[in-house]
C-alpha cells in the first residue's frame, strides 16, 4: 500500500476500496464491440469481486481450448508470471546451449521463479539452483521441477550453500527478492558470480515495504563487484515486452508452450496430473500460486 510502488503500471491499494490484480472471468453482458456474452477474458488490473463492470480496454480475450479448459493457466504458466519468467530469461539471461552455464533463482518456489528455473534448464543451463524458504519447497524444486539443487535460506548460510551447489560459479542470477539474499549471491566474498555474468532484476520483494526508491540502491560492495566483474544487472518489466508474447509462446501456439514447459509448473500433484490436484493435498509450495490463479469473475463490459 506504499504510495510509491516503484512501478508505473501499479497503483497502491486504498483503504475501503476493492483491491485489484490478475484475474480471469466470463462476460455476462457487453456494450463493447470486441466482446460478447460468454467470452473468457483476462486482465492484469482486475477488481477482485465476484461481479464487476469494467472497461473493455483493460481486457484481453482468451481461448480456453488452448489450455484444455484450464483457464487458471492464463494467470500462471500461460499468463503474466509465465511470460515474466520466459521473456526475462530469454531477453536478459543470455543462456547459450553447450556453454556449461549455472543459473541461480531466488524466490524459486514462487509462481515466476519456479518457471524461470525450468526454462533455464530446458534452454541449456547445466546446473539450476533454487533459493527458497523451507525444506518442503527445496524438495519440490529438485524432485518435481527438475532443479539441480536448492538452498534453504532459513536454515542454511546462503553463500556457503551456493559455494557447495555451484562449484563452477554462477553465470545467471534470476533475482526475485533483493536484499541480503541477493548480496550473498552477487557480492559476498568470495563472490560466486562469474565474470561477465548476468543478473536479471525481476523483483525485490524483500524491499517493497521499505522507504527507498525502486529499484533499491545497492550496497557499495555489491556495486563494486558488478563493476569489477563486468556483470550486467538489468531491470526487467514484462509489460514492456508484450509485443513478443505470442512469438515467445510459440508463434501464438500457447497450447504447445504450456505443454512443453507445463509438466510440473506447480500445477502438478506429483502423480502426473497437471491441473487436477486437490488443493488441500498439495505441497505448501504450490498453495499460494493456486490461490492466485483460480480467481474467477463475471463481468459486464463497458466501452
C-alpha positions in Angstrom: 0.0 0.0 0.0 3.0 2.3 -0.3 2.3 5.4 -2.3 5.4 4.9 -4.4 5.1 1.4 -5.8 8.2 1.8 -7.9 6.2 0.6 -11.0 4.2 2.9 -13.2 1.8 0.1 -14.0 0.8 -0.4 -10.3 -1.1 1.8 -8.0 -1.3 1.4 -4.3 -4.4 -0.3 -2.8 -6.6 2.2 -1.0 -8.4 1.6 2.3 -12.1 0.7 2.0 -11.7 0.2 -1.8 -11.8 -3.1 -3.8 -8.3 -4.5 -4.3 -7.2 -5.5 -7.8 -4.8 -7.8 -9.5 -4.7 -10.6 -12.1 -8.0 -12.1 -12.9 -9.8 -14.2 -15.5 -13.5 -14.1 -16.0 -16.6 -14.7 -18.1 -18.5 -11.9 -19.8 -22.2 -11.8 -18.8 -23.1 -8.7 -20.8 -21.2 -6.3 -23.0 -21.6 -2.9 -24.7 -18.1 -3.2 -26.3 -17.9 -4.4 -29.9 -15.0 -6.6 -29.2 -16.6 -8.7 -26.5 -19.8 -10.7 -26.3 -21.6 -12.8 -23.6 -19.7 -16.0 -22.8 -16.3 -14.7 -23.8 -13.5 -15.6 -21.4 -11.3 -12.6 -20.7 -8.3 -11.7 -18.5 -6.7 -8.6 -17.2 -3.7 -7.6 -15.1 -5.7 -5.0 -13.2 -8.9 -6.7 -12.3 -11.2 -5.8 -9.3 -11.3 -8.8 -7.0 -15.0 -9.2 -6.6 -17.5 -11.8 -7.9 -19.1 -9.4 -10.4 -17.7 -6.2 -11.9 -18.3 -3.6 -14.6 -15.0 -3.0 -16.4 -13.7 -1.1 -19.4 -13.0 -3.2 -22.4 -9.7 -1.5 -22.9 -8.2 -3.4 -19.9 -9.2 -6.8 -21.1 -7.7 -9.5 -23.3 -9.9 -12.2 -24.8 -8.5 -15.7 -24.4 -9.4 -19.1 -25.9 -10.0 -21.8 -23.2 -9.4 -24.6 -25.7 -5.7 -23.5 -26.0 -5.2 -24.6 -22.4 -7.6 -27.6 -22.5 -10.1 -25.7 -20.4 -7.7 -24.9 -17.5 -8.4 -21.2 -17.6 -6.4 -20.6 -14.5 -3.3 -21.2 -16.7 -3.9 -17.8 -18.1 -3.0 -16.4 -14.7 0.1 -18.6 -14.3 2.1 -20.6 -16.8 0.5 -19.0 -19.9 -0.1 -15.6 -18.2 1.8 -12.8 -16.8 4.0 -14.9 -14.4 4.9 -17.4 -17.1 5.7 -14.7 -19.6 7.8 -12.8 -17.0 9.9 -16.0 -16.5 10.1 -16.9 -20.1 10.9 -13.4 -21.5 13.1 -12.5 -18.6 15.3 -15.5 -19.2 15.2 -15.1 -23.0 15.8 -11.3 -23.1 18.2 -10.8 -20.2 19.6 -14.2 -19.3 21.9 -14.8 -22.3 21.7 -18.6 -21.9 23.7 -20.5 -24.5 23.4 -24.2 -25.1 26.7 -26.0 -24.5 28.2 -23.2 -22.5 28.1 -25.1 -19.2 26.2 -22.2 -17.5 24.9 -22.2 -14.0 21.6 -20.4 -13.2 20.5 -19.4 -9.7 16.9 -18.4 -9.0 15.8 -16.6 -5.8 12.1 -16.9 -4.8 12.5 -20.2 -6.7 9.3 -21.9 -5.4 7.1 -18.9 -6.4 4.9 -18.6 -9.4 7.6 -16.9 -11.5 10.8 -18.4 -10.1 9.6 -22.0 -10.4 9.0 -21.4 -14.2 12.2 -19.4 -14.7 14.3 -22.3 -13.3 12.6 -24.8 -15.6 13.1 -22.6 -18.7 16.8 -22.1 -17.8 17.2 -25.9 -17.6 15.4 -26.5 -20.9 17.2 -23.7 -22.7 20.6 -25.2 -21.8 21.8 -24.4 -18.3 23.9 -27.3 -17.0 23.1 -26.5 -13.4 20.0 -24.8 -11.9 19.9 -23.9 -8.2 16.9 -22.5 -6.4 16.8 -20.5 -3.2 13.7 -20.8 -1.1 12.4 -20.9 2.5 11.6 -24.4 3.6 12.8 -28.0 3.2 9.5 -28.9 1.6 10.0 -26.3 -1.1 13.6 -27.4 -1.7 12.4 -31.0 -2.1 9.7 -29.9 -4.6 12.2 -27.9 -6.6 14.5 -30.8 -7.0 12.2 -33.8 -7.2 9.3 -32.3 -9.0 10.5 -29.3 -11.0 13.9 -30.7 -12.1 16.2 -28.2 -10.3 19.7 -29.5 -9.7 19.7 -28.5 -6.1 18.2 -26.0 -3.7 19.3 -23.8 -0.7 17.0 -23.2 2.2 17.8 -19.6 3.3 16.1 -20.0 6.6 18.3 -22.9 7.7 21.5 -22.5 5.7 24.1 -19.9 5.1 23.2 -18.8 1.5 26.7 -18.0 0.4 28.0 -21.3 1.8 25.2 -23.3 0.3 25.8 -21.7 -3.1 29.5 -22.5 -3.0 28.6 -26.1 -2.5 25.9 -26.2 -5.2 27.7 -24.1 -7.7 31.3 -25.4 -8.0 31.8 -23.6 -11.3 30.4 -20.3 -10.1 27.2 -18.5 -11.2 26.6 -17.2 -14.7 23.0 -16.1 -14.5 21.0 -14.9 -11.4 17.3 -14.5 -11.7 16.6 -12.1 -8.8 13.1 -12.1 -7.4 13.9 -10.9 -3.8 16.8 -8.5 -3.5 18.3 -7.6 -0.1 20.6 -9.9 1.9 20.0 -13.0 -0.3 21.0 -11.1 -3.5 24.0 -9.6 -1.8 25.1 -13.2 -0.9 24.7 -14.2 -4.5 26.5 -11.2 -6.1 28.9 -9.8 -3.6 29.7 -11.9 -0.5 33.4 -12.8 -0.6 34.4 -14.9 -2.3 31.8 -13.8 -4.9 30.1 -16.7 -6.7 29.2 -14.6 -9.8 31.5 -15.3 -12.7 33.0 -12.6 -14.9 30.6 -11.2 -17.5 27.6 -12.8 -15.7 24.1 -11.6 -15.9 21.7 -10.5 -13.1 18.0 -10.4 -14.2 16.3 -7.9 -11.9 12.8 -9.3 -11.9 11.6 -8.4 -8.4 12.9 -7.1 -5.0 10.2 -8.5 -2.7 12.2 -8.1 0.5 12.5 -4.4 -0.1 9.0 -3.4 -1.2 7.8 -2.1 2.2 11.0 0.0 2.8 11.0 3.7 2.3 13.5 3.6 -0.6 13.2 4.2 -4.3 12.7 1.3 -6.7 14.9 -0.5 -7.6 16.5 -0.1 -4.2 20.1 1.2 -4.1 22.8 -1.4 -4.0 25.4 -1.7 -1.2 28.8 -0.3 -2.2 30.3 -3.8 -2.1 27.7 -5.2 -4.4 28.0 -2.4 -6.9 31.8 -2.6 -6.9 31.6 -6.3 -7.6 29.3 -5.8 -10.5 31.6 -3.2 -12.0 34.8 -5.2 -11.3 33.5 -8.4 -12.9 31.6 -6.6 -15.7 28.3 -8.3 -14.6 25.2 -6.9 -16.2 22.2 -6.1 -13.9 19.2 -5.1 -15.8 15.7 -4.4 -14.6 13.1 -6.5 -16.4 9.4 -5.5 -16.7 7.4 -7.9 -18.8 4.8 -5.3 -19.8 7.4 -3.7 -22.0 7.9 -6.9 -23.9 4.3 -7.9 -24.6 4.8 -7.4 -28.3 6.9 -10.5 -28.1 4.5 -12.6 -26.1 2.9 -14.6 -28.9 6.2 -15.3 -30.5 7.7 -16.3 -27.2 4.9 -18.8 -26.5 5.5 -20.5 -29.9 4.2 -18.4 -32.8 0.9 -17.9 -31.0 0.6 -21.6 -30.1 0.0 -21.3 -26.4 -1.1 -24.9 -26.1 2.4 -26.0 -27.2 4.1 -23.8 -24.7 2.2 -24.8 -21.6 2.6 -28.5 -22.6 6.4 -28.2 -23.2 7.1 -26.2 -20.1 4.0 -27.3 -18.2 4.7 -30.8 -17.0 5.3 -29.6 -13.4 4.5 -25.8 -13.4 3.3 -26.0 -9.8 0.0 -27.4 -11.2 1.1 -31.0 -10.8 0.1 -33.0 -7.8 3.3 -35.2 -8.0 1.4 -38.0 -9.6 1.5 -36.7 -13.2 -1.9 -35.0 -13.2 -1.4 -31.3 -14.1 -4.3 -29.1 -13.0 -6.2 -31.9 -11.3 -4.7 -32.0 -7.8 -6.8 -31.4 -4.7 -5.6 -28.1 -3.2 -5.6 -29.4 0.4 -3.3 -32.3 -0.6 -0.8 -30.1 -2.5 2.7 -29.3 -1.1 2.8 -25.9 0.7 5.0 -24.5 -2.1 2.0 -24.7 -4.6 -0.7 -23.3 -2.5 -0.2 -19.6 -2.8 0.1 -19.9 -6.5 -3.1 -21.9 -6.9 -4.9 -19.3 -4.8 -3.7 -16.6 -7.1 -4.6 -18.5 -10.3 -8.1 -19.6 -9.6 -9.9 -16.3 -9.1 -12.9 -16.4 -11.4 -15.1 -13.4 -12.1 -18.1 -12.4 -14.1 -18.1 -9.1 -15.8 -20.2 -6.5 -17.5 -18.1 -4.7 -20.1 -18.4 -1.0 -21.0 -16.8 0.9 -23.8 
